């Protein structure tokens, strides 16, 4: 009996600025994985979403497009937003946040790994010495206040942090499950010494930890965590925290391993997931071939792993090994001190994936 190829329907959102450029390299590597494995297929459907679409149609993410996207097995998303394109309240276009909230993508996964000693501003660290995962709760926290009603007071503005037991428990369990696949340490980052919401957050963490006696735990205030990330990043395995704290610390972590072009991400829910580089749209370098596609390519690996088919998991392994081998011997793109274009680096990684089979 002939084995049928597994088919996955993927929604692709190239986005704005450098988004289309890095997505092109991610899809190039995905195509190489598909050809190398020979047992899985990917059906791609592109969706115009973002600041450019807002300028064109008045909607950054229409209800129709959202309905179509949610039918996909996974969503691969480029950078979205342009600094000069803003909503009437002064905030930037952010349909990626809409996707997180409307699809209930509570687990914001941000793996950070050093691939070459020259990529980090810290002294004395070599490839692999910095290797941790930051998990941010992506549907609540301080970000949730953007959906709240605003007081009609021209002289005052306030934002409220929302922490629920349900939201906290599920993201903590995701963190503990990640730790079980790694070095079995979870660090809770909060501000429980000042904020009652964070004290509540910590109590729930400690309660969930009782179900994972095989995983070590520790607590750090967010300011102390920022300090230790710079002084002893190798001491972290899995970090779990609130939405805003995670947003800030994940960028700090990216700076430790080469910058935002090295930072993949996944926003994962019970039945849906979005994968994207953690960087912005960088319109100042768009169209010049200067973007670093590594974060997007590693986000493709996260997506393949999440699809949880034996062959897609193997594809994720091939991609990570290719990135590790290429960047161990190649300076990379200009943000890493090299001279390669996005396309050239994508070609090198694709050829390495192909050569592994």
N, C-alpha and C positions, 0 to 999 in steps of 0.2 A: 504493500500500500504506500502511495506517494504521500509524504508529509506536506500538508498545506502550509503556505507561508502565512505568518501572522501579519495582519494589517492593522496599522494604527493611524487614526485620523488626527492630524496635528493642525492647530490653528496657529498661524504665523502673523505677528504684529510687528512689522519693521520699525514703525514709530517715526521719530523726528531726528534731525541732526545726523549724528554718526550711527544712529540705530540701523538704517538699512545696510550700511557698510559692514558692521560687525555681524549682523544677522546673516548676510551673504556668506561670510566665512564659516559661521556655525552650521549653515545648511550644507556647505561644501563638505565639511567633515562628516556631517550626518549622512550625506549621500555615499561617501566612501565607506562608512560603517555598513550601510545597507548593502552595498556591492560586495564587501568583504565577507559578511556573514552569510548572505544568500538565503536566509530563512525568514527574514522579517522585511516588511515593506512599510513605507511611510507615505501616506497621502497628505499633501500639503495644501492648505487653503489660506491665502493671504487676506488680511483685513486692514483697511485704512482706519487707523485709530490714533488720536493724539492731537497735538496743537495744530498741525497742518490741516487735519480733517476738520477741526473746530473753525479754522479760518475759512475753509471751503464751504462747509455746510451748516455751521452753527452748532454742531454737536460733536464733541470729542469721541464719545462712545454712545451710539444710538441704542435704543432698546432692541431693535432688530438685530444689530450686530452682536449685542451681548447675548441674545438668545441663541444665535448661531455659534458663538464662541463656546458657550457652556455645553454644547453637544460634542465638542471635540474631546478626544482622549487626553490631550494635554495642550498647553498653550506656550509657545515660545515667543518671547516679547523682547523687542529692542528698547533702546532708550526713548522715553516719551517726555514731551514738554519742551518749550522754548521760553527763555527768560522774559522776552518781551510780549508774550501772549498770555494774558491773564484774564481771570474771571472778574465780574463786576466788584467782588469783595476784595480784590487785590491779590488773591492767591493764584498760583500757577495752575495750568491744566494738569490734572492728575488722574486719568482714567485707570492707571495701574492700582491706585488706592480703591477706586470703585470696584475693580475686579476682586480685590482682596475681601472687601466687605460684602459684596453681593454674592460671591461664591463661598464665603465663610472660610477663607484661607488663613487659618489661625496660626499656623506654624511657619514663621519666617526663618528659613534655614540659610545661614551664611558661613560656609566652610572657608577657612583661610589657611593657606599653606605656602611656605617659602620654597621656591624652586631653585633659586641660585643665590649665593651669598652676596653678590653685588646688587641684588634687588632691594635689600633692606638697609635702612639708614642706621641700624643698630650694629655695633661692633661685636665680632666674635661669634656670629651665628652663621651656620652653613645650611645647605638645602635639607629640609626636613626637620630642622631644629624647632621651627615655629609651625605648629600644626594643630589647630583647634577649630571648633565649630561654635558659632554664636547663634542662638535661637531667640528670636524676639516674638512675643505675642503680637500678632499683626492685625487684630480686629478690635482691640480695646485700648486701654491705656490713655495717654494724653491725646493721641491722634483722633480718638473717637469723638472728641469735642467739635471736630469740624462739621459734624452732622447736627449739632445742637442748635436750638433756637438762640438767637442773639438778643441781648437786652438792648432796648432802644435808648442808649445813653452814648452820646457822641464823645464823652470824655473818659469812658471806661471800657475796657475789654477784658474778658476772662475766659479761661479754658479749664474744663474740669476733667480730671483723670478718672476713668472708669475701670474698676477692677472687679470682676465677678468670679465667684467660685467655679462656675462651669468653665469659663475661659481660662482661668489659671490652671485648673486641674488638667485639662487636656494638653496644654502646652508643656506643663511639667512632665507629664507622662511621655510626651514626644521626646523631651530632653533626656529622660532616663533611658528610653529605648535606644537613642543614639549612643549614649554612653556605654551601654552594654555591648555595642559593636565596636567600641574604641578602647579607651584606657580606664573606663569605669570611674570617672570623676565628674560630678556636676557642680558647677559654681553658680549659686544664685546671686544676681546683682540687683540691688534695690536701694532704697533710701529710707529704710524702716526706722531709723533714729529720728526722723523729722515728720514723715508723712504717714498718717493713719492708714491710708490706702495701701502703702507699701508694707506696713506691719501686718495687715491682713494678707497680703500677697505672700509674705514670709511664712505665716502660720500655715497657709494652705500647702506651700512647698514642703514644709516639715512633715505634714500629714501624709502627703503623697510619697515622700521619701521612705516612709515606713514599709511601703509595698515593694521596695527595691533594696533589701538589706545587703545585696552584693555590690552596690554602687556607693562610693564615698561621696560625701557632700561637704560643701563649705558655703559660707555667706560672705559677701563683700558689699560694702556701700559703693555706689557708682563712682564716686570720686576716688576711692581707694583702688577700685578696679582699673580706672584709667591709668593711675600711677603704675600698678603692677603690670599692666599690658606693655608698658614701655620698658620697665626694668626687668621683668621676668616673664616674658610671653610664653616661654616653654613650660611654665607651671600650669597652664590651662589645658583642659581637654574639651569639655562642653560647658558653655556659658549660657544661662537662660535668664531672660530679663523682660522688662516692660517694653512697649513699642518705641517710645521716644528714646529711652536709654539705649535700646538696641540699635536704633538708627544712628546714633552718635558713635557708639563704641564699634560698630561694624566698619565705619569709615576709618576710625583710628586703626583698627586691625588691618584694613586694606593697606594703610600707609606702611605698616610693618613688613609687608610681603611684596611691595613693589608698586602700590597705588591702586586706584579704582579699576584700572584695566585688568587687574589680576583677581578681582572679587566676583565670583559667581553667586547666584542666589536662587532660592526656590521659595515660593509661597504655597503651602500645602494645606489642603482641607481633607474632609472625609472622602469626597468623591471627585474633587477637581484639584488642579495644580497649575501654577504659572511659573515659568522659568525665564530668568532674565539676568543680564549683567547688572551689577549693583550701581554702576556709574550712571551719570546723566547723559544728556544728548550732545554736549560739547559742540554747539554750533560753530564756534570759532575755528575748529579744525575739520568740520564736515566737508567731504568731497576732496580732501587732500591726501588721503591714504595714510594718515598719521595715527589713526585710531588703533588701539590694542585690542584684538579680537579674542584674547585668551579667556577673559571672563565669560564671554558668550559661548565659546567652545566648551568650557568647563560646565556652563549651565546646561548645555546639550547633554553632557555626561550625567548630570543630576537628573535630567528628564528621563533619559534611558533607564537609569537605575530605578526611578519611581514607577515606570511602566511595568516593572517587575515581571518581565518575561525572561526566561533563561538567556536568550540571545541578546535582548536589550541590556541586560546586566553585564553580559560579556562585552557588548559594545561600549558601555561606560568604562569598563576596565581598559579597553584598548585606547580610548581617548585620553584617559588620565596618564597612562603609561607613555603615550606619545608626547603629551605636553611636558611630562617630567624629563624625558630623554632629550627632546629638542631644546628646552630651556636650560638644561644642564650644560650644554655645549655651545649655545647660541645666545648672543646678547639680546636678541629680540627687537621689539619696536623702539621708537625713539624715547618714549617715556621710561623705558628700562635701560637707556644708554646705548641702544643699538641703532641700526640703520634700516631695518626691514620695514616694508609697508605692511598694512593689514593683510593684503592679498598674499604677499610673499610668506608671511608667517603661517597663514592658513594653509598654503600649499605645502609647506614643510611638515606641518602636523598631519595633514591628509596623507601625504606619502608615507609617513611613519606608520600610521594606522594600517595602510594598505600592505606595508612590508611586514607587519606582524603576523599576517595570515598565511 
